[in-house]
Amino acid sequence: MRREWAGESERDQAVETYVQDQLIRPYAPRRRFSASGGRPSAVTRLDVTLLLGARGSGKTTLLRRLADWARRAPVARLDLAALGQEGGKPIDALAAAVFELNARKKDFPRLTFPSFGLLAIAVATEVGGGRDAAVRDMADALGGPDSRRTEVLGRLADAAAALGAPGLVNAAFLLLPEWQRGWARLRTRWRLSRIRRATPELPPGTFLLALNQRYGAQEEEERKRAEAVLFEAFLDDLRRAYGSRRGARRRTTRCLLLLDNVDSPLGSDFLELLLEVRRGTEAPDPLLVLAAAGSYPKALEDHAWGGAPRHGGYPGRWDGAEERFRPERVARGLRVGQLRDLHRLEVERQAKEILQEAGRRVPPPHADSGMKWLGWAVYELTRGQPAATAAVLEALLGFGEQVAWDERLRRLFEPSGTLVDELLERLLPVDAGRELVRVLTRAAAAADLAQAGAAGQLWGEADAAVRREFESFATDALRTMYAADGDPATDGGGRVLHPLLRFLLLRKLAAQDCGDGANGTANGTANGTSNGTWDGTHAVLRAHAEETGEPLLVAYHALASGDLAAAAGYLNERFGRGTPQEWCADLSRLRRAPVHTPGGALDGPPWERYEQLVAFLGEGVIESRLRTVTRLLAAAWISPEPPSAAAADRTGDPYRNPLGDLYAELYGEIAARFRTLAAHTDSVSWNPVLLGKAAQYEGKPW
């Protein structure tokens, strides 16, 4: 089983702290429920918190960790997608949550659910005057005085006691109080207690089956009405359990309900119903709900986000050095926060465990700090995507003891391996068809998704349905990233693929042809459309950039096709024009042009490959500055960026590939070329900027 590192990162701990702050009840004296509404004093209304994250972002592992962490308190965790695949309805999901919250806890008095339990038994068995009559009576009782509630509960309890314990519903008797006063006559309570002791306990699933089978497809409205009343009964039971003097004293935590996959059909219905029932009353309840979704639930469809997503994604933010998770309230009773990827330091700690597990039999990395080097390299590849980070680190242990760490990283993404396909399966949408994957593979060659969408010849024979799928994907803030230099007013504008997804798709694109991209030329098909190969795709994108008058993108795709001379010529022509910051931004954009290698790594050592790239400079007479710019671009193209340069980056492009020069051997060459350019410029504004760039390459990127 692959390790998950759940709960170890600052991200997970911040969410845990957020839950803990709300789960533990602040001490305050409580009054008994009043006849007018039964609302206790000093109770805070809690919003549902929704965690949004793409596939593989660690939602399920985080919820599993929180369930284990809070196991001493009343806690329930439901996978609503799995329950829905089994034919479950909100009525079943609610019953499953109730049974989990009803479990005995060593340090807390057991929660009981007389209103929910008796109504559920009535629905499952049609005792007490019939199913629909029981639902109407309970709805009337929950909205009326306590005397009316006591009357209805007493009648349903009498009917249940007379019924005995049919095999399918005996589990529901566990939900009822034993000797607590006020909900049934003494004789009835005695009979129910005797029934409970005399009958063997069946798993709650048998009762859930009976509950769900009470309603056929033609009784959808009746089922929904029963679900709403059962939700109200469930919350009313919780309020009363916590609102009594004894409950206020002994129940030191609230109840925790963890809902996974609320974007599934069942999950969306469940969340919507819970929000509606809560909004229908002013009385707060002690239920803390943390839900997780990988896409929009229906409850959010009508919310107007407006423009580009804030903070790089959905509402909610991560504040300060203490990493506080602060979801944002987007509607009454609902808060939303996006689950971020891991930071580099969090990846480093995971890398340290992998190095320790490998032991001394494996030669350490050739770096001053193996932990920092490996953490940096893995982070540059995965950008902290949790599932991919765990998969890459785990895969590094699958080599022989004598294989060096840098060689392990290079081999991971070779076409002969399985990691690329495994990670793509985790990162692509579950319902992604073959045509959408084909289009996304070509789109990965574009500088951003806007260019991919606009380059019509890139699409080939893709039909309108595939285009709609692509547009939906390209504008999804969970599946893509927002580049700072994009235009948020344009569909897809400013949005790019997650850098890891782009890296993996580029590996698929490079594996489709055997040409040597570093020395080849940009060739398209005879009719000007992409033929699905690396060179053909970049030729189409280059031609599109020429048509739209974007010389930087022309140079970008020229370099990706192996035409270093053309890209360097553009950069040399731009030197001395505009500001030095703009020129350095152009260099940053060009250096991130993808390198044509199936596995992402270069053939041979970095210095050897560098000299092959610039070998053409020995042919003929080439102007001195162009020679320097060409060498600078070639070295920067295959070498990783220092963190200080990336932090000051103005391109908004998050794509990285450190496999070309894992130990940053070309940093000295890059620094020397920046100094040469600084020495040959007469501008007082350019000189310090170029020298500052050279200084960024004095150390190592880790």
BASEPA-714672 format. One record per residue (C-alpha): residue number from 1; x, y, z. Coordinates in steps of 0.2 Angstrom, whole numbers. Example, Ala and Ser with C-alpha at 12.3 -4.5 7.8 and 13.67 -1.06 7.14 Angstrom:
// BASEPA-714672
(1; (62; -22; 39));
(2; (68; -5; 36));
END
This chain:
// BASEPA-714672
(1; (0; 0; 0));
(2; (7; 17; -5));
(3; (11; 29; 9));
(4; (0; 44; 10));
(5; (8; 56; 23));
(6; (-9; 61; 28));
(7; (-9; 74; 42));
(8; (10; 77; 41));
(9; (10; 92; 30));
(10; (7; 110; 36));
(11; (-8; 110; 24));
(12; (-16; 95; 32));
(13; (-12; 102; 50));
(14; (-20; 119; 46));
(15; (-36; 110; 41));
(16; (-35; 99; 56));
(17; (-33; 115; 67));
(18; (-47; 123; 58));
(19; (-58; 108; 62));
(20; (-52; 107; 80));
(21; (-56; 125; 84));
(22; (-74; 122; 79));
(23; (-75; 104; 86));
(24; (-71; 108; 104));
(25; (-85; 118; 112));
(26; (-81; 133; 122));
(27; (-88; 131; 140));
(28; (-104; 141; 143));
(29; (-119; 137; 154));
(30; (-134; 130; 145));
(31; (-153; 131; 149));
(32; (-165; 117; 146));
(33; (-175; 117; 130));
(34; (-190; 129; 131));
(35; (-207; 124; 125));
(36; (-207; 138; 113));
(37; (-193; 131; 102));
(38; (-181; 121; 112));
(39; (-166; 132; 108));
(40; (-151; 132; 120));
(41; (-141; 147; 124));
(42; (-123; 151; 119));
(43; (-124; 139; 104));
(44; (-114; 145; 88));
(45; (-122; 142; 71));
(46; (-109; 132; 61));
(47; (-107; 133; 42));
(48; (-104; 118; 31));
(49; (-86; 119; 25));
(50; (-82; 113; 8));
(51; (-65; 108; 3));
(52; (-62; 109; -16));
(53; (-48; 100; -24));
(54; (-43; 91; -40));
(55; (-41; 72; -42));
(56; (-26; 67; -32));
(57; (-26; 82; -21));
(58; (-27; 72; -5));
(59; (-45; 75; 0));
(60; (-50; 57; 4));
(61; (-34; 54; 14));
(62; (-36; 70; 23));
(63; (-54; 65; 28));
(64; (-48; 48; 33));
(65; (-35; 55; 44));
(66; (-47; 67; 52));
(67; (-59; 53; 56));
(68; (-45; 44; 65));
(69; (-39; 59; 74));
(70; (-57; 63; 80));
(71; (-62; 45; 84));
(72; (-64; 48; 103));
(73; (-78; 61; 99));
(74; (-94; 57; 89));
(75; (-88; 56; 71));
(76; (-95; 49; 55));
(77; (-87; 48; 38));
(78; (-96; 44; 22));
(79; (-90; 41; 4));
(80; (-106; 47; -5));
(81; (-100; 42; -22));
(82; (-98; 24; -16));
(83; (-115; 24; -7));
(84; (-123; 32; -23));
(85; (-116; 18; -34));
(86; (-124; 5; -23));
(87; (-141; 14; -26));
(88; (-141; 24; -10));
(89; (-152; 39; -8));
(90; (-150; 54; 4));
(91; (-161; 44; 16));
(92; (-148; 30; 17));
(93; (-133; 42; 19));
(94; (-142; 51; 33));
(95; (-146; 34; 42));
(96; (-128; 28; 39));
(97; (-121; 44; 47));
(98; (-134; 42; 62));
(99; (-128; 25; 66));
(100; (-110; 30; 66));
(101; (-114; 45; 77));
(102; (-123; 33; 89));
(103; (-108; 22; 92));
(104; (-102; 20; 110));
(105; (-88; 32; 115));
(106; (-77; 29; 130));
(107; (-76; 48; 135));
(108; (-93; 54; 129));
(109; (-111; 49; 134));
(110; (-119; 40; 119));
(111; (-129; 50; 107));
(112; (-147; 44; 105));
(113; (-160; 48; 91));
(114; (-178; 45; 97));
(115; (-186; 57; 84));
(116; (-176; 50; 70));
(117; (-176; 32; 76));
(118; (-194; 31; 78));
(119; (-199; 40; 62));
(120; (-186; 29; 53));
(121; (-194; 13; 60));
(122; (-211; 19; 55));
(123; (-206; 23; 37));
(124; (-198; 6; 36));
(125; (-212; -4; 44));
(126; (-227; 7; 41));
(127; (-232; 6; 59));
(128; (-242; 19; 69));
(129; (-255; 23; 55));
(130; (-245; 22; 40));
(131; (-229; 29; 33));
(132; (-235; 45; 26));
(133; (-245; 49; 41));
(134; (-230; 46; 52));
(135; (-220; 58; 41));
(136; (-234; 72; 42));
(137; (-236; 69; 61));
(138; (-217; 71; 64));
(139; (-215; 86; 53));
(140; (-230; 94; 63));
(141; (-222; 89; 80));
(142; (-205; 96; 76));
(143; (-212; 113; 72));
(144; (-223; 114; 87));
(145; (-222; 114; 106));
(146; (-213; 100; 116));
(147; (-230; 93; 121));
(148; (-234; 89; 103));
(149; (-217; 81; 100));
(150; (-220; 70; 116));
(151; (-237; 65; 110));
(152; (-230; 59; 93));
(153; (-215; 51; 99));
(154; (-226; 42; 112));
(155; (-238; 35; 99));
(156; (-224; 29; 87));
(157; (-215; 21; 102));
(158; (-230; 12; 107));
(159; (-232; 6; 89));
(160; (-214; 0; 89));
(161; (-215; -9; 105));
(162; (-230; -18; 99));
(163; (-222; -22; 83));
(164; (-208; -32; 92));
(165; (-191; -33; 82));
(166; (-192; -39; 64));
(167; (-175; -44; 58));
(168; (-173; -30; 46));
(169; (-176; -16; 58));
(170; (-169; -22; 75));
(171; (-153; -11; 72));
(172; (-164; 4; 73));
(173; (-169; 1; 91));
(174; (-151; 5; 96));
(175; (-154; 23; 91));
(176; (-167; 25; 105));
(177; (-164; 30; 123));
(178; (-165; 17; 136));
(179; (-172; 25; 152));
(180; (-171; 43; 147));
(181; (-188; 52; 152));
(182; (-199; 63; 142));
(183; (-200; 53; 125));
(184; (-212; 38; 129));
(185; (-222; 30; 143));
(186; (-212; 20; 156));
(187; (-221; 4; 151));
(188; (-216; 7; 133));
(189; (-198; 11; 137));
(190; (-197; -5; 147));
(191; (-204; -15; 133));
(192; (-192; -7; 120));
(193; (-177; -10; 132));
(194; (-182; -29; 134));
(195; (-184; -31; 115));
(196; (-167; -23; 112));
(197; (-159; -35; 125));
(198; (-167; -50; 118));
(199; (-164; -48; 100));
(200; (-147; -51; 91));
(201; (-140; -35; 83));
(202; (-139; -35; 64));
(203; (-128; -23; 55));
(204; (-135; -6; 51));
(205; (-134; -10; 32));
(206; (-149; -22; 34));
(207; (-160; -8; 41));
(208; (-154; 4; 27));
(209; (-160; -8; 14));
(210; (-177; -9; 22));
(211; (-178; 10; 23));
(212; (-173; 13; 5));
(213; (-185; 0; -2));
(214; (-200; 8; 6));
(215; (-201; 20; -9));
(216; (-202; 15; -27));
(217; (-198; 26; -42));
(218; (-215; 32; -43));
(219; (-215; 39; -25));
(220; (-200; 51; -28));
(221; (-210; 66; -20));
(222; (-215; 56; -5));
(223; (-197; 50; -2));
(224; (-190; 68; -3));
(225; (-203; 74; 9));
(226; (-198; 60; 21));
(227; (-180; 64; 19));
(228; (-182; 82; 24));
(229; (-192; 77; 39));
(230; (-179; 64; 44));
(231; (-165; 77; 42));
(232; (-175; 89; 53));
(233; (-178; 75; 66));
(234; (-159; 71; 66));
(235; (-154; 89; 69));
(236; (-168; 91; 82));
(237; (-161; 75; 92));
(238; (-144; 83; 92));
(239; (-150; 100; 98));
(240; (-159; 91; 113));
(241; (-144; 80; 117));
(242; (-133; 95; 118));
(243; (-146; 107; 125));
(244; (-149; 98; 142));
(245; (-140; 103; 157));
(246; (-132; 86; 157));
(247; (-127; 87; 139));
(248; (-120; 104; 141));
(249; (-109; 98; 155));
(250; (-103; 81; 148));
(251; (-102; 84; 129));
(252; (-86; 94; 127));
(253; (-85; 92; 108));
(254; (-98; 94; 94));
(255; (-102; 80; 82));
(256; (-91; 79; 66));
(257; (-98; 73; 50));
(258; (-85; 70; 36));
(259; (-93; 69; 18));
(260; (-82; 63; 4));
(261; (-87; 66; -15));
(262; (-101; 78; -12));
(263; (-100; 82; -31));
(264; (-107; 65; -35));
(265; (-126; 64; -38));
(266; (-130; 57; -21));
(267; (-117; 69; -12));
(268; (-124; 84; -21));
(269; (-142; 80; -16));
(270; (-137; 76; 2));
(271; (-127; 93; 4));
(272; (-141; 103; -4));
(273; (-154; 95; 7));
(274; (-144; 98; 23));
(275; (-141; 116; 18));
(276; (-160; 118; 15));
(277; (-165; 110; 31));
(278; (-153; 121; 41));
(279; (-158; 137; 32));
(280; (-176; 133; 37));
(281; (-174; 136; 55));
(282; (-165; 149; 66));
(283; (-160; 136; 79));
(284; (-142; 131; 78));
(285; (-136; 113; 80));
(286; (-120; 105; 86));
(287; (-116; 97; 69));
(288; (-99; 101; 62));
(289; (-99; 96; 43));
(290; (-83; 95; 33));
(291; (-86; 90; 15));
(292; (-74; 87; 0));
(293; (-77; 88; -19));
(294; (-67; 87; -34));
(295; (-79; 98; -45));
(296; (-94; 109; -42));
(297; (-108; 102; -32));
(298; (-126; 108; -37));
(299; (-126; 118; -21));
(300; (-113; 130; -29));
(301; (-120; 131; -47));
(302; (-129; 147; -44));
(303; (-115; 156; -36));
(304; (-107; 170; -46));
(305; (-89; 169; -44));
(306; (-86; 183; -56));
(307; (-70; 185; -66));
(308; (-54; 176; -63));
(309; (-53; 165; -47));
(310; (-46; 174; -33));
(311; (-30; 168; -25));
(312; (-26; 157; -40));
(313; (-42; 147; -37));
(314; (-58; 146; -28));
(315; (-63; 157; -13));
(316; (-54; 154; 3));
(317; (-35; 157; 7));
(318; (-20; 151; 17));
(319; (-14; 165; 28));
(320; (3; 170; 35));
(321; (18; 160; 41));
(322; (7; 150; 53));
(323; (-2; 143; 38));
(324; (-20; 147; 44));
(325; (-34; 139; 33));
(326; (-48; 152; 30));
(327; (-62; 146; 19));
(328; (-73; 160; 13));
(329; (-92; 161; 16));
(330; (-100; 160; -1));
(331; (-118; 158; 4));
(332; (-129; 156; 19));
(333; (-122; 141; 29));
(334; (-108; 137; 17));
(335; (-90; 141; 17));
(336; (-78; 136; 3));
(337; (-59; 133; 2));
(338; (-48; 126; -10));
(339; (-35; 112; -5));
(340; (-18; 118; -11));
(341; (-4; 108; -17));
(342; (11; 105; -6));
(343; (25; 117; -3));
(344; (43; 113; -7));
(345; (47; 111; 12));
(346; (33; 99; 14));
(347; (40; 88; -1));
(348; (57; 89; 7));
(349; (52; 81; 23));
(350; (44; 67; 13));
(351; (60; 65; 3));
(352; (70; 64; 19));
(353; (59; 48; 24));
(354; (63; 40; 7));
(355; (82; 43; 9));
(356; (81; 36; 26));
(357; (71; 21; 20));
(358; (84; 18; 6));
(359; (98; 17; 19));
(360; (116; 18; 17));
(361; (117; 4; 4));
(362; (111; 16; -9));
(363; (124; 29; -13));
(364; (118; 47; -7));
(365; (115; 61; -20));
(366; (130; 71; -26));
(367; (124; 86; -17));
(368; (129; 95; -1));
(369; (111; 91; 6));
(370; (104; 75; -1));
(371; (87; 79; 7));
(372; (86; 96; 0));
(373; (91; 91; -17));
(374; (79; 77; -19));
(375; (65; 87; -11));
(376; (69; 101; -24));
(377; (70; 89; -39));
(378; (53; 80; -35));
(379; (45; 97; -31));
(380; (50; 104; -48));
(381; (43; 89; -57));
(382; (26; 88; -47));
(383; (24; 105; -41));
(384; (18; 98; -24));
(385; (3; 88; -32));
(386; (1; 76; -17));
(387; (-4; 60; -26));
(388; (10; 62; -39));
(389; (23; 67; -26));
(390; (19; 51; -16));
(391; (19; 41; -32));
(392; (36; 48; -38));
(393; (45; 46; -21));
(394; (38; 28; -19));
(395; (44; 24; -37));
(396; (62; 30; -33));
(397; (63; 15; -21));
(398; (60; 3; -35));
(399; (77; 2; -42));
(400; (93; -8; -38));
(401; (104; -2; -24));
(402; (118; 4; -36));
(403; (107; 15; -47));
(404; (111; 34; -42));
(405; (97; 45; -37));
(406; (98; 56; -52));
(407; (98; 41; -64));
(408; (82; 35; -55));
(409; (73; 52; -58));
(410; (78; 51; -76));
(411; (72; 33; -78));
(412; (55; 36; -70));
(413; (47; 44; -85));
(414; (54; 34; -99));
(415; (41; 27; -111));
(416; (45; 9; -106));
(417; (39; 13; -88));
(418; (22; 14; -81));
(419; (22; 29; -70));
(420; (17; 41; -84));
(421; (1; 32; -88));
(422; (-2; 29; -69));
(423; (-1; 48; -65));
(424; (-11; 53; -80));
(425; (-25; 42; -74));
(426; (-25; 51; -58));
(427; (-24; 68; -65));
(428; (-36; 67; -80));
(429; (-55; 68; -77));
(430; (-62; 51; -74));
(431; (-74; 53; -89));
(432; (-60; 59; -101));
(433; (-62; 50; -118));
(434; (-49; 46; -130));
(435; (-52; 61; -141));
(436; (-51; 73; -126));
(437; (-34; 65; -121));
(438; (-28; 67; -139));
(439; (-33; 85; -139));
(440; (-25; 89; -122));
(441; (-9; 80; -127));
(442; (-7; 92; -142));
(443; (-13; 107; -131));
(444; (1; 103; -119));
(445; (13; 110; -133));
(446; (5; 127; -132));
(447; (11; 140; -121));
(448; (-6; 141; -113));
(449; (-24; 135; -115));
(450; (-29; 151; -124));
(451; (-17; 148; -138));
(452; (-22; 129; -139));
(453; (-40; 134; -141));
(454; (-37; 147; -154));
(455; (-26; 137; -165));
(456; (-39; 129; -176));
(457; (-27; 118; -186));
(458; (-22; 110; -170));
(459; (-38; 101; -168));
(460; (-38; 91; -184));
(461; (-55; 81; -185));
(462; (-61; 84; -167));
(463; (-80; 87; -167));
(464; (-90; 100; -158));
(465; (-92; 89; -143));
(466; (-74; 87; -140));
(467; (-72; 106; -141));
(468; (-85; 108; -128));
(469; (-76; 95; -117));
(470; (-59; 105; -119));
(471; (-67; 122; -116));
(472; (-75; 115; -100));
(473; (-58; 108; -94));
(474; (-49; 123; -99));
(475; (-60; 135; -88));
(476; (-60; 123; -73));
(477; (-50; 131; -59));
(478; (-48; 115; -50));
(479; (-40; 106; -65));
(480; (-30; 120; -72));
(481; (-20; 135; -65));
(482; (-21; 154; -68));
(483; (-6; 162; -75));
(484; (-3; 180; -69));
(485; (0; 187; -87));
(486; (-16; 180; -94));
(487; (-32; 189; -99));
(488; (-46; 183; -87));
(489; (-59; 191; -98));
(490; (-56; 178; -111));
(491; (-62; 160; -111));
(492; (-46; 150; -106));
(493; (-36; 165; -106));
(494; (-23; 166; -93));
(495; (-26; 147; -89));
(496; (-13; 134; -91));
(497; (-12; 115; -87));
(498; (-5; 110; -71));
(499; (13; 109; -74));
(500; (14; 91; -69));
(501; (0; 86; -81));
(502; (8; 96; -95));
(503; (25; 87; -92));
(504; (16; 70; -93));
(505; (6; 74; -108));
(506; (22; 81; -117));
(507; (30; 64; -113));
(508; (16; 56; -123));
(509; (18; 68; -137));
(510; (37; 65; -138));
(511; (35; 47; -138));
(512; (24; 47; -153));
(513; (38; 50; -165));
(514; (57; 46; -165));
(515; (64; 62; -172));
(516; (78; 71; -163));
(517; (69; 87; -157));
(518; (85; 95; -151));
(519; (93; 95; -168));
(520; (77; 94; -179));
(521; (67; 107; -188));
(522; (49; 112; -187));
(523; (39; 101; -199));
(524; (21; 101; -201));
(525; (10; 90; -212));
(526; (7; 94; -230));
(527; (-10; 102; -227));
(528; (-4; 113; -212));
(529; (-13; 103; -199));
(530; (-5; 94; -184));
(531; (-1; 76; -187));
(532; (0; 72; -169));
(533; (19; 72; -168));
(534; (30; 84; -158));
(535; (37; 94; -173));
(536; (20; 94; -182));
(537; (11; 101; -167));
(538; (24; 114; -164));
(539; (24; 119; -182));
(540; (5; 122; -182));
(541; (7; 133; -166));
(542; (22; 142; -173));
(543; (12; 146; -189));
(544; (-3; 152; -178));
(545; (8; 164; -168));
(546; (15; 171; -185));
(547; (-2; 174; -191));
(548; (-8; 183; -175));
(549; (8; 193; -174));
(550; (16; 186; -158));
(551; (35; 185; -161));
(552; (39; 179; -143));
(553; (28; 164; -146));
(554; (35; 161; -163));
(555; (52; 160; -155));
(556; (45; 149; -141));
(557; (39; 136; -153));
(558; (55; 137; -164));
(559; (65; 133; -149));
(560; (54; 118; -144));
(561; (56; 112; -162));
(562; (75; 113; -160));
(563; (78; 129; -169));
(564; (89; 137; -157));
(565; (96; 149; -169));
(566; (79; 157; -173));
(567; (74; 159; -154));
(568; (91; 166; -150));
(569; (89; 178; -165));
(570; (73; 185; -158));
(571; (81; 187; -141));
(572; (96; 196; -148));
(573; (85; 208; -158));
(574; (76; 212; -142));
(575; (91; 216; -132));
(576; (93; 234; -128));
(577; (75; 238; -132));
(578; (62; 242; -119));
(579; (67; 238; -101));
(580; (80; 225; -95));
(581; (66; 217; -84));
(582; (55; 214; -100));
(583; (70; 206; -109));
(584; (73; 194; -94));
(585; (55; 190; -94));
(586; (56; 185; -113));
(587; (71; 174; -108));
(588; (61; 166; -94));
(589; (47; 162; -106));
(590; (59; 155; -119));
(591; (69; 144; -107));
(592; (52; 135; -102));
(593; (49; 129; -120));
(594; (48; 110; -118));
(595; (63; 99; -123));
(596; (59; 85; -136));
(597; (64; 70; -126));
(598; (52; 55; -123));
(599; (57; 53; -105));
(600; (60; 72; -101));
(601; (79; 69; -98));
(602; (93; 73; -111));
(603; (104; 61; -119));
(604; (121; 62; -111));
(605; (128; 74; -98));
(606; (122; 92; -98));
(607; (139; 99; -104));
(608; (140; 87; -118));
(609; (122; 91; -124));
(610; (125; 110; -122));
(611; (140; 109; -133));
(612; (130; 99; -146));
(613; (116; 113; -146));
(614; (128; 127; -149));
(615; (140; 118; -161));
(616; (133; 128; -176));
(617; (141; 144; -169));
(618; (158; 137; -176));
(619; (151; 138; -193));
(620; (154; 155; -201));
(621; (155; 173; -194));
(622; (142; 176; -180));
(623; (141; 193; -171));
(624; (148; 193; -153));
(625; (133; 197; -144));
(626; (122; 185; -154));
(627; (135; 172; -149));
(628; (133; 176; -131));
(629; (114; 177; -131));
(630; (114; 160; -140));
(631; (125; 152; -127));
(632; (115; 159; -113));
(633; (98; 153; -120));
(634; (105; 136; -124));
(635; (112; 134; -106));
(636; (96; 141; -98));
(637; (85; 130; -108));
(638; (91; 114; -102));
(639; (96; 120; -84));
(640; (84; 123; -70));
(641; (79; 140; -63));
(642; (86; 146; -47));
(643; (72; 150; -34));
(644; (76; 168; -33));
(645; (73; 170; -52));
(646; (57; 160; -52));
(647; (50; 171; -38));
(648; (53; 187; -48));
(649; (46; 179; -64));
(650; (34; 189; -73));
(651; (28; 176; -86));
(652; (16; 167; -75));
(653; (21; 151; -83));
(654; (23; 137; -69));
(655; (30; 124; -81));
(656; (47; 116; -75));
(657; (58; 102; -81));
(658; (74; 99; -70));
(659; (79; 83; -78));
(660; (91; 91; -91));
(661; (103; 97; -78));
(662; (99; 89; -61));
(663; (114; 95; -52));
(664; (114; 113; -60));
(665; (131; 110; -68));
(666; (128; 124; -81));
(667; (125; 137; -68));
(668; (143; 144; -70));
(669; (141; 145; -88));
(670; (124; 155; -87));
(671; (132; 167; -74));
(672; (147; 170; -85));
(673; (136; 174; -100));
(674; (125; 186; -90));
(675; (141; 195; -85));
(676; (147; 196; -103));
(677; (131; 204; -108));
(678; (133; 216; -94));
(679; (150; 221; -99));
(680; (145; 224; -117));
(681; (130; 236; -113));
(682; (132; 254; -112));
(683; (115; 257; -102));
(684; (116; 261; -84));
(685; (99; 253; -81));
(686; (104; 236; -90));
(687; (120; 233; -82));
(688; (115; 231; -64));
(689; (100; 220; -69));
(690; (111; 208; -79));
(691; (124; 207; -65));
(692; (109; 204; -53));
(693; (104; 189; -64));
(694; (121; 182; -64));
(695; (122; 183; -45));
(696; (106; 172; -45));
(697; (117; 158; -52));
(698; (131; 158; -39));
(699; (123; 145; -28));
(700; (112; 129; -31));
(701; (93; 130; -33));
(702; (90; 118; -18));
END
